[in-house]
Amino acid sequence: MAPSELHDDCLRMNRIGKHLLDKARQADVVRPDVTAGDLFALINAVARTQEHSGPQSAERLHQLTLKGILT
């Protein structure tokens, strides 16, 4: 079975996310133990919170996330 366009887009997004995370690490603005997988999971959590609990809850989770991953 050939990979789908969505699969290809996900792989591309993962490569780009890892590249950006590597740049953030080099600039010493993100914790060294944060992975691209962590970031994608946190982004999904904020998006789900927005959908199910509203913008105020999502913004709170977003701010807590930033405080947890930034140096």
Sequence and secondary structure as in RCSB ss.txt:
>XXXX:A:sequence
MAPSELHDDCLRMNRIGKHLLDKARQADVVRPDVTAGDLFALINAVARTQEHSGPQSAERLHQLTLKGILT
>XXXX:A:secstr
    HHHHHHHHHHHHHHHHHHHHHHTT B TT  HHHHHHHHHHHHHHHHHH HHHHHHHHHHHHHHHB 
